[in-house]
Amino acid sequence: MSKITCVEDFRQLYKRRVPKMFYDYVEAGSYTESTFHRNENELKDVCIRQRVGVDISNVDTSTTMVGADAKIPVAFAPIGMLGIQNAGGEIKVATAAHDYGVPFILSTMSICSIEQIQEATGTPFWFQLYVVKDREFVRDLIHRAKAANCSALVVTMDLPMLGQRHKDVKNELSIRPNFRNMLNIMTKPKWAFEMATTPYKGFGNVMGHAKGVDDLSSLLVWAKEMVDPALDWEYVEWIRQEWGGKIILKGILDVEDAQIAASMGIDSIIVSNHGGRQLDGAGSSIYWLPRIADAVGDKMELLFDSGVHTGMDIFRAKALGASGVLLGRSMVYALGAMGRPGIDQLLQIYENELKTTMGLAGKTKISDIQSGDVYSVWDQ
């Protein structure tokens, strides 16, 4: 591809360069994928008011998100197995985020460990916690994140059980590929060579830390029983007390749940349906964002996740109550397509799109973007 101009260009290149089972792992929703598609479709249904007669000589996209400075209102979402999409993937994204000036969130199920990211960046980042049945392991993760000077803990709430993604089942997705997947990997020689030669091959936050998980074989057994169906608000309070710092809850998609979080003194919530990968049939994140903002937006900071592919989407989310958005799939597309240079270019694309959108909407600062700057076909 001679010229990358948008996220879709990255997706097409990513599809060609990464094994099919890992592409499908990212580009899939649960069951019928209705929520997966609803996220993107309903974002597009939010229209932006075009304004003229405003001096837009200087458009400033900078802001803060949960106390962190951000050159544009985005953070990189926690994605499991990011280092399998591209060798050393977590380090490449984390260092790009640091150099550009946006938050990075490391997943519990990352290939590179908390300590490796801290060593590579030397600056605070956010850590995402998957709550598992082994509470001692959870406590250990929390304290490792503290020791690495992580500035916020992101607790994933919408994974007390796993939604089924049919593509993963049919592909027999595994870190130990079957014969059919091995044949596909042979058609991706660059990816295969980089994976064979990278020093980052294990799940650094788990292997050697979780009980009985010392190699990939034991990890596979552990991962099947990883999620904890007993995650409740009492458990969240225990995590909050154990952490003692800024805490963000990811996967809130209901006004009542948002109000409970606000009453507990949670710093921020991420309005998200896990990218349509968990509860199929749930409403889109953008549908729920303004409703949650109306209920608790004056009590806590809201972030937005699921379906963001353009700078226009960032503007839409900001207008409807979010202080910033998380980039998930688009980050993986850019990383899988081009490695670190892809992430650098992705951020520049988002900045350019957002700056152009702001200017043509008559806005020169992020704080100027308000609910009246968009309207929805739902309300017509």
Secondary structure per residue as TSV (DSSP state, phi and psi in degrees):
chain	resnum	aa	ss	phi	psi
A	1	M	-	360.0	121.1
A	2	S	-	-74.7	-30.7
A	3	K	-	-144.0	122.3
A	4	I	-	-92.2	120.3
A	5	T	-	-121.2	-11.9
A	6	C	S	-158.7	172.0
A	7	V	H	-61.0	-36.6
A	8	E	H	-61.6	-34.5
A	9	D	H	-62.8	-41.6
A	10	F	H	-61.7	-41.7
A	11	R	H	-60.9	-43.7
A	12	Q	H	-64.4	-41.5
A	13	L	H	-69.6	-39.7
A	14	Y	H	-58.8	-43.2
A	15	K	H	-61.0	-32.6
A	16	R	H	-79.4	-24.8
A	17	R	H	-103.7	-14.2
A	18	V	S	-116.0	143.4
A	19	P	-	-52.5	145.9
A	20	K	H	-56.1	-40.9
A	21	M	H	-64.9	-30.8
A	22	F	H	-82.7	-32.0
A	23	Y	H	-63.0	-47.2
A	24	D	H	-65.2	-30.9
A	25	Y	H	-59.3	-38.6
A	26	V	H	-84.6	-43.0
A	27	E	S	-92.9	57.7
A	28	A	-	-153.6	149.5
A	29	G	-	-115.0	175.0
A	30	S	S	-80.8	150.3
A	31	Y	T	48.1	-114.2
A	32	T	T	-80.5	-7.0
A	33	E	-	65.1	23.2
A	34	S	H	-66.6	-42.1
A	35	T	H	-71.1	-37.3
A	36	F	H	-53.2	-47.8
A	37	H	H	-77.7	-33.0
A	38	R	H	-61.5	-37.0
A	39	N	H	-54.1	-50.7
A	40	E	H	-73.2	-42.8
A	41	N	H	-64.7	-41.2
A	42	E	H	-78.2	-23.6
A	43	L	H	-63.4	-42.4
A	44	K	H	-65.8	-23.2
A	45	D	T	-78.1	-7.5
A	46	V	E	-87.6	113.7
A	47	C	E	-92.7	146.2
A	48	I	E	-103.0	133.4
A	49	R	-	-74.1	123.1
A	50	Q	-	-83.9	126.9
A	51	R	-	-124.4	150.5
A	52	V	-	-131.8	175.8
A	53	G	S	73.9	24.0
A	54	V	-	-119.2	137.0
A	55	D	-	-71.5	109.2
A	56	I	-	-114.6	33.7
A	57	S	S	-62.7	-32.8
A	58	N	-	-129.1	103.6
A	59	V	-	-104.4	121.6
A	60	D	B	-109.3	117.6
A	61	T	-	-95.5	0.7
A	62	S	-	-75.0	153.5
A	63	T	E	-162.9	-168.6
A	64	T	E	-129.0	150.8
A	65	M	E	-134.4	113.1
A	66	V	T	49.3	45.8
A	67	G	T	84.2	-6.4
A	68	A	E	-98.6	133.7
A	69	D	E	-67.4	143.9
A	70	A	E	-142.6	127.3
A	71	K	S	-63.7	-35.0
A	72	I	S	-134.5	156.6
A	73	P	S	-78.1	64.5
A	74	V	E	-136.4	153.8
A	75	A	E	-133.1	150.6
A	76	F	E	-81.4	123.6
A	77	A	-	-68.9	155.0
A	78	P	-	-75.9	118.6
A	79	I	-	-121.6	122.7
A	80	G	T	-67.4	147.5
A	81	M	T	60.5	28.7
A	82	L	H	-60.2	-34.3
A	83	G	H	-72.5	-4.4
A	84	I	H	-92.8	-25.4
A	85	Q	H	-67.2	-34.4
A	86	N	S	-155.9	133.3
A	87	A	T	-55.5	128.5
A	88	G	T	66.5	28.3
A	89	G	H	-56.0	-42.9
A	90	E	H	-62.9	-40.2
A	91	I	H	-66.9	-39.9
A	92	K	H	-63.5	-43.3
A	93	V	H	-71.0	-42.1
A	94	A	H	-62.9	-42.6
A	95	T	H	-71.0	-35.0
A	96	A	H	-64.7	-42.1
A	97	A	H	-62.3	-43.4
A	98	H	H	-61.6	-47.9
A	99	D	H	-66.2	-35.7
A	100	Y	H	-81.2	-39.6
A	101	G	T	106.8	51.2
A	102	V	-	-139.6	156.6
A	103	P	-	-69.5	148.7
A	104	F	B	-121.3	137.0
A	105	I	E	-115.6	120.2
A	106	L	E	-89.4	132.9
A	107	S	-	-79.8	147.0
A	108	T	T	-54.3	-41.5
A	109	M	T	-93.0	42.2
A	110	S	-	-85.3	162.1
A	111	I	S	-78.8	-49.1
A	112	C	S	-78.9	147.0
A	113	S	-	-86.6	168.1
A	114	I	H	-52.8	-47.2
A	115	E	H	-66.2	-36.7
A	116	Q	H	-68.2	-36.7
A	117	I	H	-68.2	-41.7
A	118	Q	H	-62.0	-41.7
A	119	E	H	-65.8	-37.7
A	120	A	H	-73.4	-34.8
A	121	T	H	-101.0	-36.0
A	122	G	-	69.3	9.9
A	123	T	S	-133.3	160.3
A	124	P	-	-62.2	143.0
A	125	F	-	-136.6	175.8
A	126	W	E	-98.9	147.2
A	127	F	E	-118.7	132.6
A	128	Q	E	-97.8	127.9
A	129	L	E	-104.3	120.4
A	130	Y	-	-88.0	127.9
A	131	V	-	-85.4	119.0
A	132	V	B	-115.2	173.4
A	133	K	S	-68.5	-27.8
A	134	D	-	-83.1	98.8
A	135	R	H	-67.8	-29.0
A	136	E	H	-66.0	-37.2
A	137	F	H	-66.2	-40.6
A	138	V	H	-61.0	-45.3
A	139	R	H	-61.2	-41.0
A	140	D	H	-62.8	-42.8
A	141	L	H	-60.1	-44.6
A	142	I	H	-59.5	-44.0
A	143	H	H	-76.2	-28.0
A	144	R	H	-67.0	-39.0
A	145	A	H	-65.1	-38.6
A	146	K	H	-61.0	-47.4
A	147	A	H	-63.4	-29.5
A	148	A	T	-84.3	3.7
A	149	N	T	66.3	32.2
A	150	C	-	-63.0	136.8
A	151	S	S	-92.0	-11.1
A	152	A	E	-154.7	147.3
A	153	L	E	-108.0	123.7
A	154	V	E	-105.1	111.3
A	155	V	E	-98.5	118.5
A	156	T	E	-78.7	118.8
A	157	M	-	-97.3	-22.1
A	158	D	S	-99.5	33.5
A	159	L	-	-132.9	46.0
A	160	P	S	-76.9	-12.6
A	161	M	S	-154.8	162.1
A	162	L	-	-94.9	127.1
A	163	G	-	-74.6	144.4
A	164	Q	-	-85.4	131.8
A	165	R	-	-108.7	113.6
A	166	H	H	-58.2	-36.6
A	167	K	H	-61.9	-39.6
A	168	D	H	-65.6	-39.0
A	169	V	H	-65.5	-45.7
A	170	K	H	-68.3	-33.2
A	171	N	H	-79.8	-9.1
A	172	E	T	52.0	50.7
A	173	L	-	-53.9	127.9
A	174	S	-	-163.3	153.3
A	175	I	S	-74.7	-5.0
A	176	R	S	-116.5	90.6
A	177	P	-	-65.2	146.0
A	178	N	-	-80.4	-177.5
A	179	F	H	-62.0	-43.1
A	180	R	H	-62.1	-42.7
A	181	N	H	-68.3	-33.5
A	182	M	H	-63.7	-38.3
A	183	L	H	-62.0	-40.6
A	184	N	H	-66.4	-40.2
A	185	I	H	-61.6	-32.7
A	186	M	T	-63.9	-19.8
A	187	T	T	-86.7	0.0
A	188	K	-	-121.0	65.2
A	189	P	H	-63.0	-35.7
A	190	K	H	-65.2	-46.1
A	191	W	H	-60.3	-45.8
A	192	A	H	-63.0	-41.8
A	193	F	H	-64.5	-44.0
A	194	E	H	-65.0	-38.0
A	195	M	H	-69.0	-35.3
A	196	A	H	-71.0	-27.2
A	197	T	H	-104.9	-9.8
A	198	T	-	-71.7	144.7
A	199	P	S	-78.3	-9.4
A	200	Y	-	-99.7	97.1
A	201	K	-	-124.2	-21.5
A	202	G	S	-97.1	-177.9
A	203	F	-	-97.5	94.1
A	204	G	T	-63.3	-24.2
A	205	N	T	-83.8	-13.0
A	206	V	T	-113.8	-52.8
A	207	M	T	-64.4	126.3
A	208	G	T	85.8	-2.2
A	209	H	T	-120.2	-46.1
A	210	A	S	-74.8	146.4
A	211	K	T	-59.0	125.3
A	212	G	T	76.1	7.2
A	213	V	-	-107.9	97.2
A	214	D	-	-119.0	-13.2
A	215	D	S	-149.9	-179.5
A	216	L	H	-65.6	-33.5
A	217	S	H	-64.0	-48.1
A	218	S	H	-69.7	-29.1
A	219	L	H	-64.1	-41.1
A	220	L	H	-60.5	-40.8
A	221	V	H	-66.6	-45.3
A	222	W	H	-62.8	-42.5
A	223	A	H	-63.1	-30.6
A	224	K	H	-64.6	-27.5
A	225	E	T	-113.1	23.5
A	226	M	-	-67.2	-50.3
A	227	V	B	-70.2	150.6
A	228	D	-	-111.9	108.2
A	229	P	T	-70.4	-7.3
A	230	A	T	-89.2	6.1
A	231	L	-	-62.9	116.5
A	232	D	-	-137.2	-176.8
A	233	W	H	-67.2	-29.6
A	234	E	H	-64.8	-40.1
A	235	Y	H	-64.4	-40.2
A	236	V	H	-60.2	-41.9
A	237	E	H	-64.3	-38.8
A	238	W	H	-60.8	-44.1
A	239	I	H	-61.7	-43.6
A	240	R	H	-60.9	-43.4
A	241	Q	H	-68.4	-40.1
A	242	E	H	-66.0	-37.0
A	243	W	H	-76.3	-54.1
A	244	G	-	77.8	5.7
A	245	G	S	-126.2	-160.5
A	246	K	-	-66.7	134.8
A	247	I	E	-130.5	138.1
A	248	I	E	-125.0	131.5
A	249	L	E	-101.5	124.7
A	250	K	E	-104.8	132.2
A	251	G	E	104.3	29.5
A	252	I	E	-93.3	125.7
A	253	L	-	-140.9	31.5
A	254	D	S	-153.8	139.3
A	255	V	H	-61.1	-42.4
A	256	E	H	-63.4	-41.8
A	257	D	H	-64.8	-39.5
A	258	A	H	-62.5	-39.1
A	259	Q	H	-67.1	-37.1
A	260	I	H	-62.9	-44.8
A	261	A	H	-61.2	-42.7
A	262	A	H	-63.5	-39.6
A	263	S	H	-66.6	-23.0
A	264	M	T	-85.0	-8.2
A	265	G	T	84.2	21.8
A	266	I	-	-63.7	138.3
A	267	D	S	-71.0	-38.7
A	268	S	E	-157.6	154.5
A	269	I	E	-128.1	151.5
A	270	I	E	-106.1	112.1
A	271	V	E	-71.7	111.2
A	272	S	-	-160.1	146.5
A	273	N	-	-115.6	29.0
A	274	H	G	63.0	33.7
A	275	G	G	65.6	23.6
A	276	G	G	75.8	18.1
A	277	R	T	-98.5	-2.3
A	278	Q	S	-117.2	-90.5
A	279	L	S	-83.2	101.9
A	280	D	T	-73.8	136.1
A	281	G	T	100.9	-7.0
A	282	A	-	-72.3	159.5
A	283	G	-	-69.5	163.2
A	284	S	-	-70.6	155.6
A	285	S	H	-64.0	-37.2
A	286	I	H	-71.2	-27.3
A	287	Y	H	-64.9	-42.7
A	288	W	H	-82.4	-23.2
A	289	L	H	-54.0	-54.5
A	290	P	H	-65.8	-29.9
A	291	R	H	-69.3	-41.3
A	292	I	H	-69.8	-38.2
A	293	A	H	-61.3	-40.5
A	294	D	H	-62.3	-34.0
A	295	A	H	-82.4	-40.3
A	296	V	H	-133.9	4.6
A	297	G	T	-60.4	-22.6
A	298	D	T	-88.9	-2.4
A	299	K	T	-110.8	-23.8
A	300	M	S	-154.8	161.9
A	301	E	E	-85.7	137.9
A	302	L	E	-109.2	133.7
A	303	L	E	-112.9	165.5
A	304	F	E	-132.2	141.6
A	305	D	-	-145.6	148.5
A	306	S	S	105.0	105.8
A	307	G	S	95.9	5.3
A	308	V	-	-79.3	117.3
A	309	H	-	-129.4	-6.0
A	310	T	S	-141.6	164.8
A	311	G	H	-64.6	-28.0
A	312	M	H	-63.7	-36.9
A	313	D	H	-65.1	-37.3
A	314	I	H	-61.4	-45.6
A	315	F	H	-59.1	-45.9
A	316	R	H	-59.3	-46.8
A	317	A	H	-65.0	-41.2
A	318	K	H	-61.9	-43.2
A	319	A	H	-63.4	-30.9
A	320	L	T	-95.2	10.3
A	321	G	T	123.0	-3.5
A	322	A	-	-91.9	144.0
A	323	S	S	-83.7	-16.6
A	324	G	E	-173.9	175.4
A	325	V	E	-126.8	160.9
A	326	L	E	-103.6	137.3
A	327	L	E	-102.6	116.5
A	328	G	-	-112.2	-80.7
A	329	R	H	-60.6	-41.6
A	330	S	H	-62.6	-35.1
A	331	M	H	-62.0	-44.7
A	332	V	H	-65.4	-41.6
A	333	Y	H	-55.1	-50.9
A	334	A	H	-66.2	-41.5
A	335	L	H	-65.6	-48.8
A	336	G	H	-64.9	-30.2
A	337	A	H	-76.8	-42.7
A	338	M	H	-139.8	2.4
A	339	G	S	71.1	-148.4
A	340	R	H	-56.5	-44.4
A	341	P	H	-58.0	-31.3
A	342	G	H	-65.8	-41.3
A	343	I	H	-64.5	-42.7
A	344	D	H	-59.2	-44.4
A	345	Q	H	-70.2	-36.4
A	346	L	H	-59.0	-46.8
A	347	L	H	-61.6	-39.4
A	348	Q	H	-66.7	-37.5
A	349	I	H	-62.7	-46.7
A	350	Y	H	-62.0	-42.2
A	351	E	H	-62.6	-45.0
A	352	N	H	-63.8	-43.7
A	353	E	H	-64.3	-43.3
A	354	L	H	-66.3	-42.1
A	355	K	H	-63.6	-42.5
A	356	T	H	-64.6	-43.4
A	357	T	H	-61.9	-45.2
A	358	M	H	-60.6	-45.6
A	359	G	H	-62.1	-45.9
A	360	L	H	-73.4	-15.7
A	361	A	T	-95.4	3.0
A	362	G	T	77.7	29.4
A	363	K	-	-119.4	134.8
A	364	T	S	-112.7	-10.8
A	365	K	B	-136.3	149.4
A	366	I	G	-57.7	-39.5
A	367	S	G	-66.3	-15.6
A	368	D	G	-76.8	-19.3
A	369	I	-	-75.4	121.8
A	370	Q	-	-130.1	171.8
A	371	S	G	-60.3	-30.5
A	372	G	G	-71.9	-4.7
A	373	D	G	-86.9	-3.6
A	374	V	E	-134.8	160.1
A	375	Y	E	-144.4	155.8
A	376	S	E	-117.4	144.7
A	377	V	G	-65.3	-19.0
A	378	W	G	-63.6	-27.8
A	379	D	G	-93.7	-1.2
A	380	Q	-	-84.2	360.0
